[in-house]
Amino acid sequence: MWKLWAKLRARSGKIDDDLSEEIQSHLDLIASDRIAGGMNPDDARAAARREFGNATGVHERARDAWRFTSLDAALNDVRYALRAMRRAPAFSLAVLLTLGLGIGATTAIFSVVYAVLLRPLPYPSAERLVWLGEATPKAQGISVTWINFEHWRRENHSFEEMAGFQGGSGTMTGRGHAQQLHGMAVTSAFFRLTGWQPQAGRLFLESDDAPNAAPVVIVSHEFWRQTLGGGPNAIGASLVINGRACQIVGVLRSGQSYSSGATDFYMPLGPEAGRTTKRASHGSIRVLALLKPGVTLAAAKADLDGILERLASADPGPEDDHKAYAEFLADRRTGDVRLTLYMLMGAVLLVLLIACANSGSLLAVRNSLRAREIAIRAAIGAGRRRIARQLLTENLVMAALGGGLGVLLAYFCLRVIQHAGPRSIPRLAEAAIDVPVLIFAVLVTCASGLLAALAPLMGAGRLDLSRALKEGAPGSGSGRKRGKVRNALVVAEIATTLVLTFGAALLVRSLIAATRADPGFEPANLLALELNLPRSRYQSPESIWRFYGQLLEDVRNEPGITSAGAVYCPPLAGSCGDWWYSIADLPAPARTDVPLALTNIAGPSYLKTIQARMLAGRGFAESDRKGAPLVAIVNEELARRWWLAPQMAIGHHLKLGGPYQEGETMEIVGVVSNLSQAGLDQPAAPEVFFPFAQRAQSGMVVMVRTAGNASAFVPALRRHVSSLDPNIAIQSLRVFEERLGASLARRRFSTMLFGAFAALGIVLAAVGIYGVLNAWVSARQKEIAIRLAVGARGARILGWAGFHALRLALAGMALGATCAWAASRWLNSLVFGVSARDPAIFAAACGGILLLASAAAAGPLWKAMRVDAVRNLHEG
Amino acid sequence: MSTVDKPPAPLEFIQGTLDVLVLSSLQLGPNHAYGISLHLQQQSGNEFLVDNGSLYPALQRLLQREWVAAQWKTSPNGRRARYYRLTPAGRKQVVAATSKWLRFVEAMGRVLAAES
């Protein structure tokens, strides 16, 4: 910008210099001719000046030949616009702030949308990377079995490369305290797909995928530096993970991570997974694949489906109806955030629209006050296009300054958003006001400038010159046409604000509903201690039961701890696995209709400890052990799917795997209230609990109920674990209430932002309505005075002006209600506990807007009532 | 009352003619503003008196349209002056404009001759 300015200045300076010099040389040439003709030098110079004419005038006229042809003219307009802004500081500040807030909020949200949704993932050919899983009629994207993966990899024609991977964790021993690490098991192709390079050593080779390959491990740069000391001799050293010594063959470069959390180590997937012999044995393998150029996702999926069909006939099994599930990795990463972000983007664009309408109407009002100035300019020869260009430049200058302010605001907004935003939004921390975002800001600024300019321009174009000059008063230019434009802007503002308010009210109501939702247990004074016993030393179920039994006993003996119980998947932990089931003594469902239930494992005192309500039957007892009849507890949701009342479920038998697959049958001995597994704002899913003593699991969460402040017992719990076995790493240990709050973090975040946008919209709209009505009354002072003079009472005037305001408000609300009604369809998946078309909320939003319009109209209406008839008519 | 005939007042340029005359004068070779005005005055038999207030803006217009280019040079008598010369586009323009003006003059002459 400065360069351009400097260049222009330099060019215009050169023209001036050249002209001065040229005129001087011209004078010299004439003078030298005169001297040659016999004149003395002084007379000759005087004669030359006379003959040449007015040198300054010539200079100016020659320079003017350049003016109004190029950017010079625009710069002139800009200078004029800045002067005009300085003349009306309050007005300019109002427009600047309005535009700045609108553009700032929009830019901030866009920077988040760009970083999270639009920016390509940091892998080569990221746009062709596909995430693969298996699909059943009931579940999408479940894990791929190793054998299916191997067939896909070898037989497909759609992918350039395919890598299997699974997340996991491992306990590292042999280096001081036992430490819980996050790891991934991957096939060698994984690193080719991610494009990662080692900082030292090597990545996995095809030979590492073989079932009998030597145990090797690759560590992350961060793990190498922080835990291994960052020394150069890490390569070749051994790392004991889950009791197995692995040789470190490579160190990745810094910042290379597949998931949002840190991954400490990578192991080859092949050696362990390759031992499976059954096609249907699922681990938690997912597949990353690179689509060949030009192949569509649907075609690739059909290709994989074909392979599965061939396998189903060649090697029939229980999962012959499984299909492939394919999704672009970029979509996979952002799936559930996308809707939230698009909703916020929509909301912020509405705010921007209000800001534009507002500045537009402000500018229109001011232009009508400037009608005389414009008329004079037209009278002294400025063409209509010239005037339009000047007004447009003024708006664009205003928008540019507003945009600058907006970018500044966006920077601070983004910092707040990043600080307050939930960590579950991927790549939120990467959002920045960078070049693409700045380009967006410039585009938005230009668009808002043009949009805001539209209204006043429509007025200026129709300016009636002679009338504007004849009518004396400022504000005389507010002809009917212009009034219509302004009224339309007010209607649009009210409509947009109604949509925003309605959306915000729905979200706030949902948040309240989610916060108040019954989690099914008592979260206060509860600690969750997550453990994972190393498989090397806890192989037999007996050893696992013995460890947890002893730990629970020790913990219960700690003074101040009232109860403790173990569970596999505590509330809010999300899905820890689901499986098909059926009720053995009820009619079997069709093959494609077998229902799914979440599966969970609980010790005898778990439900008591979290104070879940038993609706029927009993909880697990010590007698429900190995060798005793198999039993299960189901949740209310499952029971109500089959029976009218929870009590009726007791005594029935639940068959795992459904009627068409192998699986154990167990007696339902209890029904428990629904526990929020996925989150407080998620609907309950059917769930089955198995007794821990009939189903050993090395990774369990010990829930501990304390008498007082739960966090005070954290050290005691750590001590009990390490005194029992110092080689066990604690995966996590935290106060459960925090987890409960965190599960609503995203909803709270989006509600907060949407609410802020709605509030901003309301303030802007109020200012806009006030401004336009005020101008309307100002322009009609004389009319009101005449009405008063011929006998109208104040009430009559109020009614007349009030009717005008009410008409605008009602038109805006009708339009807004229609839009809100239509938009509520999109909000459906984001609301909780209420309908997206909740009539009470809808009515409340309408009432609120009516209140807002009344408040904004009160000032101007008061002014209309107090018009002094005598003074006004005298002045006229 | 004077019996001596008043010398006729110099002709004023019709809108647009000065540009063409300047261009055509440059066909003879590069020249500076003073030279151009002298040339036009002499060639027209002193009928045209070139006003610098018109000549200079005309030269700037021609520069903008890139029909002429300007360069500082030293004149034969040792004075520095800004010399204008025709560009290739300017050369084309002279030909087009000259034929247009000749047609205009001829047509005008015919009409006026028929009336007198």
Contacts between the chains, C-beta under 8 A, distances in Angstrom:
chain1	res1	chain2	res2	distance
A	15	B	60	7.9
A	18	B	70	7.5
A	18	B	82	6.8
A	19	B	56	7.4
A	21	B	72	7.8
A	21	B	82	7.3
A	22	B	32	7.8
A	22	B	33	6.5
A	22	B	81	7.7
A	22	B	82	4.4
A	23	B	56	7.8
A	25	B	32	7.3
A	25	B	79	6.5
A	25	B	80	5.8
A	25	B	81	4.7
A	25	B	82	6.7
A	26	B	32	7.3
A	26	B	33	5.5
A	26	B	34	4.9
A	26	B	52	7.5
A	26	B	81	7.7
A	28	B	79	5.8
A	29	B	32	7.2
A	29	B	34	4.5
A	29	B	35	7.9
A	29	B	75	7.3
A	29	B	79	6.1
A	29	B	81	6.4
A	30	B	34	6.4
A	32	B	77	6.7
A	32	B	79	6.5
A	52	B	52	5.6
A	53	B	51	6.6
A	53	B	52	5.1
A	53	B	53	6.1
A	54	B	53	6.9
A	57	B	53	5.9
A	58	B	52	4.8
A	58	B	53	5.1
A	58	B	56	5.0
A	59	B	56	7.6
A	61	B	53	5.6
A	61	B	56	6.6
A	61	B	57	4.9
A	62	B	56	3.7
A	62	B	57	5.1
A	62	B	59	7.2
A	62	B	60	4.9
A	63	B	60	7.5
A	64	B	57	7.1
A	65	B	57	4.4
A	65	B	60	3.7
A	65	B	61	5.3
A	65	B	64	6.9
A	66	B	60	6.3
A	66	B	64	6.7
A	69	B	64	6.8
